[in-house]
């Protein structure tokens, strides 16, 4: 569920979490003077500097923007991602705090599934509605839960995994299916030998549900048109991709203005091949193309720098010997899903909030690593 404040959309959890983090950090400053030590400083500084540069690129994109307020709106949302990332980094000074934020991230994703279920049970929406269940939020939930399939609460975890799995299937999102399969494949090789069979069981359940659907089911129809060059949605995607390249070539340095893609798209009327009625959310279905077209080379460079820093930090998770490996694996799986989302979509309002939580946890894990080692060494 999203709430609208002054034209800016916020996840229902967003403002309460920000207040919670501000209070938590203020308490630590008063009581402990908030001493911060962490490892991999260069990578963490690279991530923070890249976020700042990306926000600057968004602001610079106002030069060519048709609607300046959309640029300001985008900058405000990404500044919030930056603040959320920093607050989590400052707040997480123990494994307990890390677990709190981790499960808040899971709850923010799983809440979207529960919201749809509630609307179905209350009769607010019909079971006949197409694509009512969230795709990527369901895979995020699944990814964060999957490493705990071997925990003491395995019955509860398995039930939540099944709910997430059913939501993924019901979402009819091809991107969500791809992300799910990649998560299962990565988990199979990441899990110890004795737990590999549990991953196979989950994959088997997914295949049974998928293959048990009738041949004329909308699920199969959706896949039958995936690579069809004559289907309307594919034609529309090609038109959007082509226009994104053209817009980037027209404004290569600063871009056409953050969130201004639809305005340029329709400035001379509705282009041939565009069928969507939701003009405000139209984009090239690829984050890198959208960033390049809206924020230019400066924005693209900063955005890729963020991803490089995240990749290098995650690659060094193996050095965090004190950490519960399930949490680190959950973040790795979350990163896989986020990357698929970037390749096949865009970071919209709710995903920016999730991205902020994820980035904060990623850098905070290295702060916990250094401080815990120092504590254990002094005992």
BELZIMO-V705494 format. One record per residue. N is the residue number from 1. BURIAL is # if it has 9 or more other C-alpha atoms within 8 Angstrom, else .. D_FIRST is the distance of its C-alpha to the first C-alpha in Angstrom with 2 decimals. Layout:
# BELZIMO-V705494
n=<N N>
burial=<BURIAL BURIAL>
d_first=<D_FIRST D_FIRST>
This chain:
# BELZIMO-V705494
n=<1 2 3 4 5 6 7 8 9 10 11 12 13 14 15 16 17 18 19 20 21 22 23 24 25 26 27 28 29 30 31 32 33 34 35 36 37 38 39 40 41 42 43 44 45 46 47 48 49 50 51 52 53 54 55 56 57 58 59 60 61 62 63 64 65 66 67 68 69 70 71 72 73 74 75 76 77 78 79 80 81 82 83 84 85 86 87 88 89 90 91 92 93 94 95 96 97 98 99 100 101 102 103 104 105 106 107 108 109 110 111 112 113 114 115 116 117 118 119 120 121 122 123 124 125 126 127 128 129 130 131 132 133 134 135 136 137 138 139 140 141 142 143 144 145 146 147 148 149 150 151 152 153 154 155 156 157 158 159 160 161 162 163 164 165 166 167 168 169 170 171 172 173 174 175 176 177 178 179 180 181 182 183 184 185 186 187 188 189 190 191 192 193 194 195 196 197 198 199 200 201 202 203 204 205 206 207 208 209 210 211 212 213 214 215 216 217 218 219 220 221 222 223 224 225 226 227 228 229 230 231 232 233 234 235 236 237 238 239 240 241 242 243 244 245 246 247 248 249 250 251 252 253 254 255 256 257 258 259 260 261 262 263 264 265 266 267 268 269 270 271 272 273 274 275 276 277 278 279 280 281 282 283 284 285 286 287 288 289 290 291 292 293 294 295 296 297 298 299 300 301 302 303 304 305 306 307 308 309 310 311 312 313 314 315 316 317 318 319 320 321 322 323 324 325 326 327 328 329 330 331 332 333 334 335 336 337 338 339 340 341 342 343 344 345 346 347 348 349 350 351 352 353 354 355 356 357 358 359 360 361 362 363 364 365 366 367 368 369 370 371 372 373 374 375 376 377 378 379>
burial=<. . . . . . . . # # # . . # # . . # . . # # . # # . . # # . . . . # . . . # . . . . # # . # # # . # # # # # # . # # # # # # . # # . . # . # # # # # # . # # # # # # . # # # # # # # # # # . # . # # # . # # . . # # # # # # . # # . # # . . # # . . . . . . . . . . # . # # # # # # # # # # # # # # # # # . . . . # . . # # . # # . . # # . # # # # # # # . # # # # # # # # # # . # # # . . . . . . # # . . # # . . # . . # . . . . . . . . . . . . . # # # . . . . . . . . . . . # # # # . # # # . # # # . # # . . # # . # # # # # # # # # . . # # . . . . . . . . . . . . . . . # # # # # # # # # # # # # # # # # # # . # # . # # . . # # . # # # . . . . . # . . # . . . # # # # # # # # . # # . . # # # # # # # # . # # . # # # # # # # # # # # # # # # # # # # # # # . . . . . .>
d_first=<0.00 3.82 6.78 10.17 13.23 16.51 15.20 13.40 9.71 8.51 6.20 5.92 9.02 10.68 12.89 13.92 14.97 16.90 18.63 19.45 20.97 22.92 24.37 25.15 26.93 28.78 30.00 31.32 33.09 34.80 35.78 36.38 36.77 34.19 36.66 35.06 36.79 35.47 36.82 36.36 36.26 36.91 33.87 31.55 33.09 32.73 28.98 28.64 31.12 29.40 26.05 28.07 29.95 26.87 25.55 29.10 29.09 25.98 27.83 31.02 29.41 29.47 33.16 32.58 29.25 29.25 26.36 26.76 23.65 21.48 23.45 22.91 19.14 19.28 21.73 19.66 16.70 19.31 21.18 18.20 18.27 21.98 21.68 19.21 21.70 24.65 23.29 22.64 26.10 27.65 25.91 26.64 30.34 30.54 29.40 27.66 25.47 24.80 23.69 21.34 19.46 19.71 18.05 15.29 14.70 14.87 12.56 9.75 10.45 11.32 8.35 6.70 10.08 10.31 7.41 9.46 12.57 11.87 11.40 14.54 16.48 15.85 16.93 14.06 14.30 17.52 18.50 20.30 17.29 17.80 15.53 12.65 12.19 10.92 14.20 14.34 11.73 13.97 17.04 15.97 15.63 18.94 20.61 19.97 21.22 24.13 26.58 26.48 27.70 31.09 30.09 31.35 28.09 28.40 27.81 24.36 23.59 24.94 22.86 19.58 21.02 21.81 18.33 17.03 20.04 19.56 15.97 17.55 20.29 18.27 16.18 19.57 18.85 22.24 20.99 19.17 22.50 24.51 22.48 22.83 26.55 27.12 25.48 27.75 30.76 30.32 29.80 32.91 35.06 33.44 33.81 37.25 39.46 39.03 35.25 35.26 35.68 32.28 30.64 32.89 31.82 28.12 29.18 31.50 28.82 26.69 29.82 30.85 27.63 27.69 31.41 31.46 29.49 31.93 33.38 32.08 28.51 25.85 25.24 28.80 28.81 25.96 28.10 31.28 30.22 28.91 32.15 33.42 34.59 34.70 31.21 29.18 26.12 28.58 30.61 27.62 26.77 30.43 30.53 27.57 29.19 32.52 31.21 29.51 32.94 34.67 32.41 32.97 36.73 36.71 34.95 35.59 35.65 32.90 30.84 29.82 27.15 23.71 21.16 24.25 24.73 23.76 26.03 28.98 28.28 28.66 31.24 34.00 32.17 30.20 31.71 33.14 30.90 27.53 25.81 22.10 20.97 18.01 20.42 18.14 16.77 20.24 21.79 24.45 22.19 23.70 22.62 26.28 27.34 24.60 25.43 29.10 28.85 26.68 28.00 31.31 33.40 32.64 28.89 29.55 32.03 29.72 26.78 29.19 30.65 27.33 27.16 30.85 30.46 27.61 29.79 32.84 31.14 29.75 33.22 34.66 32.50 35.60 37.42 35.16 37.47 36.20 32.62 31.24 31.19 28.24 25.88 27.52 27.37 23.64 23.25 25.64 23.73 20.46 22.58 23.79 20.37 19.46 22.82 22.29 19.02 21.19 23.94 22.05 19.20 18.00 15.96 13.10 10.88 8.72 12.13 14.02 12.44 13.33 16.62 17.44 17.17 19.24 21.80 22.23 22.95 25.27 27.50 27.32 28.82 31.98 32.26 32.24 34.81 37.32 37.02 37.25 40.27 41.90 41.42 42.81 45.72 46.68 46.81>
